[in-house]
Structure formats: structure tokens, C-alpha cells
Amino acid sequence: RPSPEEAQLWSEAFDELLANKYGLAAFRAFLKSEFCEENIEFWLACEDFKKTKSPHKLTSKAKKIYNDFIEKEAPKEINIDFQTKNMIAQNIQEATHTCFSAAQKRVYSLMENNSYPRFLESEFYQELCK
């Protein structure tokens, strides 16, 4: 369990929250309670994807991310526009470390501007700061 001081640091910047294992776990639990944990799962999958060294693994991870989060009726489909989805569908044929960048930025921004402020207002977070 994080100290109240540690928890309070998360309110200073969204990146502080994501960089802290407790912060990330708390935020993920919050998103789950709001039925939108696919956003953080997608973001984390993209972070892992960008660290992939092997070209073969890059392609298989790209397809998995696409199948899990992007394609229509995907089990954890994220809310992104049609153009971005199409661009990704084309890009994963020749997967590079940047093929999910636009979607990841959009999801990050959605979390930072919508979910993060609600998280900071939540009783759950307020309790951690006490």
C-alpha cells in the first residue's frame, strides 16, 4: 500500500501516476469500476510493444493488439475513430514500433482528460491520501 504522500504525488501529473506501480494498479481498479479498463490495458500493451526487439515478435504482438483492442467487435475494443482503425489495419501488415502511436496518443489523452480527473475526485483516491 502506498503512503499518503506517495498517493498525493499522483495528483501532480498523470505520468507520475502511470509510472508508479501502486498508482497504476489503483487507476486500473478505478477504470474497471467505470467499465473502461480497456484503455489502460491498450496503453500498457502499446508500451510493451514499443520495447519489442525481435521483428517476428513485433508482428505477432501487433496482430494480438489489433485483435484484442482495434478490430470491430474486439473483446476489449477501444473507442477510436474509423480512420485511425484503418490506418492501423494497414500498418500492422508491416509492423513497426509506431503503428499504434496515433491510437495510443488518443487513448492517453482520453484517460488524462476524462478518467484521471474523475480518479482524483474519487473516494477511492481520497482515502489513499489520508
URQUIVEN-V45694 format. One record per backbone hydrogen bond with DSSP energy under -1.0 kcal/mol. NH is the residue of the N-H (numbers start at 1). CO is the residue of the C=O. If there is no record, write none. Layout:
BEGIN
nh & co
NH & CO
NH & CO
END
This chain:
BEGIN
nh & co
7 & 3
8 & 4
9 & 5
11 & 8
12 & 9
17 & 13
18 & 14
19 & 15
24 & 20
25 & 21
26 & 22
27 & 23
28 & 24
29 & 25
30 & 26
31 & 27
32 & 28
33 & 29
34 & 30
35 & 32
36 & 31
39 & 36
41 & 37
42 & 38
43 & 39
44 & 40
45 & 41
46 & 42
47 & 43
48 & 44
49 & 45
50 & 46
52 & 49
58 & 54
59 & 55
60 & 56
61 & 57
62 & 58
63 & 59
64 & 60
65 & 61
66 & 62
67 & 63
68 & 64
69 & 65
70 & 66
71 & 66
74 & 71
76 & 68
77 & 74
78 & 69
80 & 78
85 & 81
86 & 82
87 & 83
88 & 84
89 & 85
90 & 86
91 & 87
92 & 88
93 & 90
99 & 96
101 & 98
104 & 100
105 & 101
106 & 102
107 & 103
108 & 104
109 & 105
110 & 106
111 & 107
112 & 108
113 & 109
114 & 110
116 & 111
118 & 114
119 & 115
120 & 116
121 & 117
122 & 118
126 & 122
127 & 123
128 & 124
129 & 125
130 & 127
END
